[in-house]
Amino acid sequence: QVQFVESGGGLVQAGGSLRLSCAASGSTFSFNTMGWYRQAPGQQRELVAMISRGGSTKYADSVKGRFTISRDNAKNTVYLQMNSLKPEDTAVYYCFTGIGISPGSWGQGTQVTVSS
């Protein structure tokens, strides 16, 4: 079992920034990938960004150049720095851990709301 503590969501104006954090604990040997998905109302959950234990990253096209994912392996913590936020970034953001591109465990989610 993996447990999560997510933080950093909130309300921000368009063009602003937020930083999400997610600390994983428990069965930390069971994953090598950490990252974030998001789900807007009425939409499917979509991958935002992911990072391997070695530091390889993958981003959704819609966030490239605006979001940066990073990771502290010693703390099993992943961060998502979100800049130049747009109203379409409004969603619940879910931290995940997994193997490769396959999520295995999910955090409880944190709301990000971007006002226009």
Legacy VTK file of the C-alpha trace (Angstrom):
# vtk DataFile Version 3.0
C-alpha trace
ASCII
DATASET POLYDATA
POINTS 116 float
0.000 0.000 0.000
1.142 3.505 -0.825
-0.125 6.479 1.125
-0.069 10.034 -0.179
-0.039 13.527 1.231
-0.894 16.078 -1.445
-0.767 19.833 -1.064
-0.599 23.059 -3.039
-3.902 23.304 -4.868
-6.085 26.377 -4.763
-7.575 29.296 -6.647
-5.412 31.466 -8.882
-5.986 33.997 -11.640
-5.086 33.220 -15.220
-1.383 33.761 -15.778
-0.554 32.890 -12.197
1.405 30.010 -10.705
0.874 27.162 -8.279
3.134 24.401 -6.991
1.731 20.989 -6.136
3.527 18.572 -3.828
2.877 14.902 -3.214
4.720 12.814 -0.636
4.393 9.036 -0.895
4.971 6.593 1.956
4.434 2.928 2.692
5.364 0.464 -0.066
7.734 2.854 -1.813
9.684 -0.076 -3.294
6.656 -0.896 -5.454
6.985 1.968 -7.928
9.538 3.775 -10.064
7.317 6.435 -11.627
5.556 9.339 -9.964
3.423 11.998 -11.528
0.117 13.754 -11.922
-3.114 13.175 -13.755
-5.990 15.640 -13.820
-9.723 15.388 -14.316
-12.014 18.256 -15.206
-15.802 17.993 -14.725
-17.318 15.765 -17.383
-13.906 14.869 -18.778
-11.740 11.772 -18.651
-8.721 11.674 -16.407
-5.641 12.662 -18.413
-1.920 12.468 -17.814
-0.332 15.810 -17.011
3.277 14.849 -16.300
5.332 11.959 -15.011
8.912 11.395 -13.906
10.933 8.250 -13.457
13.240 7.512 -10.555
16.112 8.342 -12.903
14.633 11.721 -13.829
13.152 11.033 -17.256
10.036 13.121 -17.795
6.928 13.086 -19.965
4.411 15.909 -20.364
1.031 16.388 -21.956
1.337 18.623 -25.018
-1.066 21.098 -23.438
1.304 21.843 -20.536
4.721 21.680 -22.198
6.695 24.834 -21.572
4.411 25.866 -18.687
4.612 23.018 -16.169
7.723 21.442 -14.693
7.777 18.158 -12.797
10.548 17.288 -10.373
11.209 14.642 -7.770
13.119 14.094 -4.541
13.803 10.368 -4.385
15.105 10.509 -0.815
11.756 11.930 0.304
9.600 10.020 -2.215
8.090 13.360 -3.105
7.061 14.700 -6.490
6.432 18.335 -7.331
4.552 20.046 -10.137
5.405 23.681 -10.775
2.596 25.189 -12.829
3.197 28.562 -14.472
1.159 30.648 -16.911
-1.987 28.896 -15.749
-5.057 28.986 -17.971
-8.740 28.484 -17.136
-8.600 25.195 -19.024
-6.103 23.925 -16.452
-8.945 23.888 -13.907
-9.333 20.324 -12.649
-8.751 17.976 -9.767
-5.104 16.951 -9.882
-4.278 13.425 -8.743
-0.827 12.304 -7.737
0.069 8.735 -8.728
2.806 6.193 -8.417
3.400 3.318 -10.772
5.643 1.240 -12.967
6.565 2.856 -16.248
3.522 4.635 -17.656
1.024 2.507 -15.732
-0.409 4.058 -12.553
-0.684 1.716 -9.601
-1.791 3.923 -6.703
-3.565 7.266 -6.510
-3.639 10.197 -4.147
-6.901 11.727 -2.970
-6.702 14.660 -5.398
-6.320 18.391 -4.972
-8.457 21.043 -6.650
-6.845 23.618 -8.931
-9.107 26.426 -10.106
-7.932 29.084 -12.560
-10.159 32.112 -12.940
-10.250 34.188 -16.116
LINES 1 117
116 0 1 2 3 4 5 6 7 8 9 10 11 12 13 14 15 16 17 18 19 20 21 22 23 24 25 26 27 28 29 30 31 32 33 34 35 36 37 38 39 40 41 42 43 44 45 46 47 48 49 50 51 52 53 54 55 56 57 58 59 60 61 62 63 64 65 66 67 68 69 70 71 72 73 74 75 76 77 78 79 80 81 82 83 84 85 86 87 88 89 90 91 92 93 94 95 96 97 98 99 100 101 102 103 104 105 106 107 108 109 110 111 112 113 114 115
